[in-house]
Amino acid sequence: MNLNLDETIKRAKELGSYFITISTLDKLKEENNLNHFVFRKEFPISDIIPSLDVSVRSMGITLNKPEDVIVPPVNHDKKNPLRIAIFSHGATMPDSWSIGKAIRNQIKILVEHGHQVVYYTQEKSKLTNEEIGCEVRHLVPSFRREKGIVNEEAKQRMIKMLKEQLTSNFDLAISHDFFLQDTVTYREGIKDCNVPIPWLHFCRSGVAEYINWDMPNARYAYLNKFDAVNFAKHIGVDISKVRFIPNEKDPKFLFKWDPITSMIVYRFRLWEKDIIQSTAFCSTRLDAKGFDDIVRVFVELKRLGKKVMLIVCNSNGRRRVDELKRKCQMVKDMGLNEDEFCFTSLLANDEYNIQSQVPNEVVINLMRISNLHVFASRAEVCSNLILEAAMNKNLIVLNSDLPSLYDFFDKQDVLSYPFSSLQSLHYSGKDSNSLSILAKQIIEQLENNKVDISFRKIWRNHNADTIYYKILEPILYEKLDN
């Protein structure tokens, strides 16, 4: 390959394809000489970016840093809900269609934040309001789509529909994946409808061919920043019109959470926590389960600078409200505030009848997003709780005074601490620094757990709350300059 990258790309565009040549030297065993082999492979022009990127990097060439994608500032002022029309070329929304899942989740997020949403799908579609979660209108033209071919009759129907629908009843129109070759009819209809409404065009797939979709009063949403400049060039718009909006990946959608789980997670903003434990106790057995010791561990973790949350899914709380409130005050006196600890029974209200218990699926959902389980129980036979915590990949801290627990765990795979014997004045190993040592071991283990770190980063940056308030909302309300 020529080191002059611009000339190479120019020549490739002229040819409609380009070649990557690789040469190797191979020494034959039978003969004391070198053979020179040359491999030459032709690539289509649409594949120029990824293959050139690999080749150029292997040659030690550093490309210029791409331009930054504009990020509209977050405005914390109260905003009036928007009336939003969403358009898609799909007639169905199967679970296997990732774009369909993204559209459904986007609608859920918008509706949850008070926006009035109407989803426009194909005329032949049988999707219902209940399936999508908002009003569905079957008005997008259905026809035989062909790559790169504009169906003039369908285009005119598209224009007529847009002019009739996108009146003053809507503040914003969103389209999903009209960048594909066989959606050119829809794309041209949107460009030529001349309806004075802001557009936000989501590209949820790669753009293989160069297209021209520059239109006034529009912004173009791409899923990553790194390729945004190339994306802008491929669709014929200036990079200043491109916005970065990644896929949401909220566990409440992914794992189909019970509303109680969502209430607890969003009340305490659990994605912002570093260390979470979710456990289940009967309100009558808090002392036997080593509740106070678990609190002490979390106090120490907090003292070492970690954002913590201890969730006790307690049963039989209805008749012990005063006792539980006294325990809450004790926890507060020990060092955890109301955003770092809760009994679920005390979260009950008219909407969530959980004074007596929460469903087991809620406990499991909460364990699934937890990363620590301190097990300080004084006596156990075979605890379901600790087995479930391990199956949900929580770091396990066992009470080493219960040898039977090691029937289920290997000592090298867990942390151990003598919770029971430390209560005795005669225990020789008792000292004020022992919990600090345990807390430091916990932190070290969690900070070396790359799987857990990746999960928490994705959850923190891609949950519905973050996606909406930090990324999507500023773009929805952005004042566009044409």
C-alpha positions in Angstrom: 0.0 0.0 0.0 1.2 3.5 -0.8 2.0 5.6 2.3 0.1 8.5 0.9 -3.3 7.6 2.3 -5.3 10.4 0.6 -4.0 9.3 -2.8 -4.7 5.7 -2.0 -8.3 6.4 -1.1 -8.8 8.6 -4.1 -7.5 5.9 -6.4 -9.6 3.3 -4.8 -12.7 5.4 -5.3 -11.9 5.8 -9.0 -11.5 2.0 -9.4 -14.6 1.1 -7.4 -12.4 -1.3 -5.5 -8.9 -1.6 -4.2 -6.2 -4.2 -3.4 -4.3 -5.1 -0.2 -1.0 -6.8 -1.0 0.8 -8.9 1.6 4.2 -10.4 1.0 6.0 -13.1 3.1 9.4 -14.8 3.1 9.4 -18.5 3.8 12.6 -20.6 4.3 12.1 -24.1 2.9 13.3 -26.9 5.2 14.7 -28.9 2.3 16.7 -26.1 0.8 18.8 -23.4 2.3 17.1 -20.6 0.5 14.2 -18.2 0.9 11.0 -18.2 -1.2 9.0 -15.0 -1.7 5.2 -15.3 -1.6 2.8 -12.6 -2.5 -0.9 -12.6 -1.6 -3.2 -10.0 -3.2 -6.9 -9.6 -2.2 -9.4 -7.2 -3.7 -11.9 -5.4 -1.5 -15.1 -3.6 -2.5 -15.1 0.1 -2.0 -17.8 -0.1 0.7 -15.3 -2.0 2.8 -12.6 0.6 2.6 -12.8 2.0 6.1 -12.3 -1.1 8.3 -9.8 -2.8 6.0 -7.7 0.3 5.5 -7.9 1.0 9.2 -6.3 -2.4 9.9 -3.7 -2.0 7.2 -2.7 1.5 8.1 -2.4 0.7 11.8 -0.1 -2.3 11.0 2.2 0.1 9.1 2.5 2.4 12.1 0.6 5.3 10.5 -1.3 7.5 12.9 -4.4 9.2 11.4 -5.5 12.6 12.4 -7.8 12.7 15.4 -11.4 12.9 14.2 -13.5 15.9 15.0 -15.5 15.9 18.2 -19.2 15.2 18.1 -21.2 18.1 19.4 -22.8 17.4 22.8 -25.6 19.9 23.6 -25.5 21.2 27.2 -27.7 19.7 29.8 -30.4 22.1 30.9 -31.9 21.4 34.3 -34.9 23.8 33.9 -38.3 22.2 33.9 -39.4 21.5 30.3 -42.8 20.9 28.8 -43.4 17.4 27.5 -43.0 17.0 23.7 -45.3 15.5 21.1 -43.1 13.1 19.2 -43.8 11.1 16.1 -41.6 8.0 15.6 -41.2 6.4 12.1 -39.8 2.9 11.2 -39.7 0.9 8.1 -40.5 -2.3 9.9 -43.9 -4.0 9.9 -43.2 -6.2 12.9 -41.2 -6.0 16.1 -39.8 -9.5 16.7 -37.5 -10.0 19.6 -34.8 -11.1 17.2 -34.8 -7.6 15.6 -32.4 -5.5 17.6 -33.7 -2.3 16.1 -37.2 -3.2 17.1 -36.1 -3.7 20.7 -34.3 -0.3 20.6 -37.4 1.4 19.3 -39.7 -0.2 22.0 -37.3 0.8 24.8 -37.0 4.3 23.4 -40.7 4.6 23.5 -40.9 3.4 27.1 -38.2 5.9 28.1 -40.0 8.8 26.4 -43.4 7.8 27.8 -42.0 7.4 31.3 -40.8 11.0 31.1 -44.2 12.4 30.1 -43.9 12.8 26.3 -46.8 12.0 24.0 -45.6 9.5 21.5 -47.2 8.1 18.3 -45.5 5.3 16.5 -45.9 5.1 12.7 -45.4 1.6 11.1 -46.2 0.0 7.8 -49.8 -0.1 6.5 -49.8 -3.9 6.5 -48.5 -4.1 10.1 -50.7 -5.7 12.8 -48.8 -4.1 15.8 -51.1 -2.9 18.5 -50.9 0.0 21.0 -50.5 -2.6 23.8 -47.5 -4.2 22.2 -45.7 -1.0 21.6 -46.7 1.0 24.6 -48.1 4.1 22.8 -50.6 4.9 20.0 -49.7 3.1 16.8 -50.7 4.4 13.3 -50.4 2.0 10.3 -49.7 4.6 7.7 -46.1 4.1 6.4 -46.4 2.9 2.7 -46.0 -0.8 2.2 -44.5 -1.8 -1.2 -41.8 -4.0 -2.8 -38.5 -2.4 -1.8 -35.5 -2.5 -4.0 -31.9 -1.4 -3.2 -31.2 2.0 -4.6 -34.5 2.2 -6.5 -37.0 5.0 -5.7 -40.6 3.9 -6.0 -42.2 7.1 -7.1 -45.7 6.1 -6.4 -44.8 5.0 -2.8 -42.7 8.2 -2.4 -45.7 10.4 -3.2 -47.8 8.4 -0.7 -45.1 8.9 1.9 -45.0 12.7 1.2 -48.8 12.9 1.4 -48.9 11.0 4.7 -46.2 13.1 6.3 -47.9 16.4 5.2 -51.2 15.2 6.7 -49.7 13.8 9.9 -46.8 16.1 10.9 -48.9 19.2 11.6 -48.9 21.4 14.7 -49.8 18.3 16.6 -46.2 17.3 16.8 -43.0 19.0 18.0 -40.4 16.5 16.8 -40.2 13.6 14.3 -37.8 10.6 14.9 -36.9 8.1 12.2 -35.1 4.8 12.7 -32.7 3.2 10.2 -33.9 4.8 7.0 -30.2 4.8 6.0 -30.4 1.3 4.3 -30.2 0.9 0.6 -33.7 -0.4 0.2 -35.3 2.4 2.3 -34.3 5.1 -0.2 -38.0 5.7 -1.1 -38.8 6.6 2.5 -35.7 8.7 2.7 -36.5 10.7 -0.4 -40.1 11.2 0.8 -38.9 12.6 4.1 -36.5 15.0 2.3 -39.1 16.2 -0.2 -42.1 16.6 2.1 -41.0 20.1 3.2 -42.8 19.9 6.5 -41.2 22.4 8.9 -40.6 20.1 11.8 -37.3 19.1 13.5 -36.1 15.6 12.6 -33.8 13.2 14.5 -32.6 10.4 12.2 -31.2 7.4 14.1 -28.7 5.2 12.3 -28.7 1.8 14.0 -26.8 -0.1 11.3 -23.7 0.7 9.3 -23.9 2.8 6.1 -22.4 0.7 3.4 -22.9 3.0 0.4 -22.6 6.8 0.1 -26.0 8.5 0.2 -27.2 12.1 0.3 -29.5 12.7 3.2 -28.6 16.3 4.1 -31.8 18.2 4.9 -32.6 21.3 6.9 -33.8 21.2 10.5 -32.4 17.7 11.0 -29.8 16.0 13.2 -28.4 12.5 12.8 -27.9 10.1 15.7 -25.0 7.7 15.5 -24.2 5.0 18.1 -20.5 5.7 18.6 -18.2 8.7 18.5 -15.2 7.0 16.9 -16.8 6.5 13.5 -19.0 9.6 13.5 -16.9 11.5 11.0 -16.9 8.7 8.5 -20.7 8.3 9.1 -21.2 12.0 8.3 -19.2 11.7 5.1 -21.1 8.6 4.0 -24.5 10.4 4.4 -23.4 13.8 3.0 -23.8 15.9 6.1 -21.4 18.1 8.1 -20.2 16.5 11.3 -21.8 19.4 13.2 -25.2 17.7 12.5 -24.2 14.4 14.0 -25.1 13.5 17.6 -23.8 10.6 19.7 -26.7 8.6 21.2 -25.5 5.0 22.2 -27.9 2.1 22.8 -29.5 2.0 26.1 -28.9 -1.1 28.1 -31.0 -0.9 31.2 -31.4 -4.1 33.3 -35.0 -3.2 33.9 -35.7 -3.8 30.2 -33.0 -6.5 29.6 -34.1 -8.7 32.6 -37.8 -7.7 32.5 -37.8 -6.5 36.1 -40.8 -6.6 38.4 -42.0 -3.0 39.1 -40.9 -3.4 42.7 -37.4 -4.0 41.6 -37.4 -0.9 39.4 -38.8 1.2 42.3 -36.0 0.2 44.6 -33.3 0.6 42.0 -34.4 4.0 40.9 -35.2 5.3 44.4 -31.6 4.7 45.5 -30.0 5.2 42.0 -28.2 1.9 42.5 -26.1 2.3 39.2 -24.2 5.0 41.0 -23.1 2.6 43.8 -19.7 0.8 43.9 -20.7 -2.0 46.3 -24.2 -3.4 46.8 -25.5 -6.2 48.9 -29.0 -7.5 48.7 -30.1 -10.0 51.3 -33.3 -11.5 52.7 -34.1 -11.9 56.4 -37.1 -12.5 58.5 -37.6 -9.4 60.7 -37.6 -11.7 63.8 -34.1 -13.1 63.1 -31.9 -10.1 62.4 -29.6 -10.8 65.3 -29.2 -14.5 64.5 -28.3 -13.6 60.9 -25.5 -11.3 62.0 -27.2 -8.1 60.8 -25.2 -5.7 63.0 -21.9 -7.2 61.7 -23.0 -6.8 58.1 -23.7 -3.1 58.8 -20.3 -2.7 60.4 -18.6 -4.1 57.2 -20.5 -1.6 55.1 -19.6 1.3 57.4 -16.0 0.4 57.0 -16.3 0.1 53.2 -17.9 3.6 53.2 -15.1 4.9 55.4 -12.6 3.7 52.8 -14.3 5.8 50.1 -16.8 3.5 48.4 -20.4 4.3 47.5 -22.3 1.6 49.2 -25.9 0.2 49.5 -27.2 -2.5 51.8 -30.7 -3.8 50.9 -32.5 -6.0 53.4 -35.6 -7.7 51.8 -37.3 -8.4 55.1 -40.4 -10.4 55.7 -42.8 -10.1 58.6 -42.2 -6.4 58.9 -45.8 -5.4 59.3 -46.0 -6.1 63.0 -42.5 -4.9 63.8 -42.5 -1.4 62.4 -41.3 0.3 65.6 -38.5 -2.3 66.1 -37.4 -1.8 62.5 -37.4 1.9 62.8 -35.2 1.6 65.9 -32.8 -0.6 63.9 -32.7 2.0 61.1 -31.7 4.6 63.7 -29.0 2.3 65.0 -27.7 1.9 61.4 -27.7 5.6 61.0 -25.8 6.1 64.3 -23.3 3.5 63.1 -22.6 5.5 59.9 -24.9 4.6 57.0 -27.5 7.2 55.9 -31.0 6.6 54.3 -29.4 6.5 50.8 -27.1 3.6 51.8 -29.4 1.2 53.7 -33.0 0.1 53.6 -35.5 -2.4 54.9 -37.9 -3.1 52.0 -40.9 -3.3 54.3 -40.5 0.3 55.2 -40.7 1.3 51.5 -44.3 0.1 51.3 -47.0 2.5 50.2 -50.4 2.4 48.5 -48.8 1.3 45.2 -46.3 -1.2 46.6 -47.9 -3.6 49.2 -44.6 -5.0 50.5 -45.0 -4.6 54.3 -45.0 -8.4 54.7 -42.5 -9.4 52.0 -41.3 -8.8 48.5 -41.6 -11.6 45.8 -38.6 -13.9 45.5 -38.0 -12.8 42.0 -37.4 -9.3 43.3 -34.7 -10.6 45.7 -33.1 -12.5 42.8 -33.2 -9.4 40.6 -31.5 -7.4 43.3 -28.9 -10.0 43.9 -28.2 -10.0 40.1 -27.1 -6.4 40.2 -25.3 -6.8 43.6 -21.6 -7.7 43.8 -21.1 -8.5 47.5 -22.7 -10.9 50.0 -21.4 -10.8 53.6 -22.8 -13.8 55.4 -22.4 -13.3 59.1 -25.1 -15.8 60.2 -24.5 -17.5 63.6 -26.0 -20.9 62.6 -27.0 -22.5 59.3 -27.7 -25.9 57.9 -27.6 -25.2 54.1 -28.5 -21.6 53.4 -30.5 -21.0 50.2 -29.5 -17.3 50.5 -25.8 -17.8 50.2 -26.2 -20.4 47.4 -28.3 -17.9 45.4 -25.9 -15.1 46.0 -23.1 -17.2 44.7 -25.1 -18.1 41.6 -25.6 -14.4 41.0 -21.8 -14.0 41.0 -21.6 -12.0 44.2 -18.3 -11.9 46.1 -18.9 -14.2 49.1 -17.7 -13.4 52.6 -18.3 -16.4 54.9 -18.4 -16.7 58.7 -15.4 -18.9 59.3 -16.8 -20.0 62.6 -19.3 -22.2 60.7 -17.2 -25.0 59.2 -20.3 -26.5 57.5 -20.3 -23.6 55.0 -17.2 -24.9 53.4 -19.1 -28.0 52.3 -20.4 -25.7 49.6 -17.4 -23.4 48.9 -13.7 -23.8 48.5 -11.8 -21.6 50.9 -9.6 -20.1 48.1 -12.7 -18.8 46.3 -14.3 -16.8 49.1 -13.2 -14.4 51.8 -13.6 -15.6 55.4 -14.1 -13.7 58.7 -14.8 -15.1 62.3 -18.0 -13.2 62.9 -19.2 -15.4 65.8 -16.1 -15.7 67.8 -15.3 -12.0 67.6 -18.3 -11.5 69.8 -16.5 -13.2 72.7 -14.3 -11.2 75.0 -11.9 -14.2 75.1 -11.2 -14.3 71.4 -7.5 -13.6 71.1 -7.7 -12.4 67.5 -10.1 -9.6 68.3 -8.7 -6.1 67.4 -10.0 -2.8 66.1 -8.3 -3.1 62.7 -9.8 -6.5 61.7 -12.8 -5.1 59.9 -10.7 -2.6 58.1 -8.5 -5.5 56.9 -11.6 -7.4 55.7 -13.0 -4.3 54.0 -9.7 -3.7 52.1 -9.7 -7.3 51.0 -13.2 -6.9 49.7 -12.3 -3.8 47.8 -9.2 -5.4 46.3 -11.2 -8.4 45.1 -13.9 -6.2 43.5 -11.4 -3.9 41.9 -9.8 -6.9 40.2 -13.1 -8.3 39.0 -13.1 -7.1 35.4 -16.5 -8.6 34.6 -18.1 -6.8 37.5 -16.4 -3.5 36.6 -17.5 -3.8 33.0 -21.1 -4.5 34.1 -21.2 -1.5 36.4 -19.7 0.8 33.8 -22.3 -0.2 31.2 -25.1 0.0 33.7 -23.9 3.5 34.9 -23.6 4.9 31.4 -26.4 3.1 29.5 -29.3 2.9 32.0 -32.5 4.7 31.0 -32.0 7.6 33.4 -28.5 8.4 32.2 -29.4 8.0 28.5 -32.4 10.3 28.9 -31.2 13.1 31.1 -27.5 13.3 30.0 -27.8 12.4 26.3 -31.3 12.2 24.8 -33.2 15.1 26.5 -30.6 17.8 25.6 -30.9 16.7 21.9 -34.7 16.5 22.0 -34.9 20.2 23.1 -32.0 21.4 21.0 -32.6 24.6 19.0 -31.6 23.7 15.5 -29.7 26.1 13.2 -30.0 25.2 9.5 
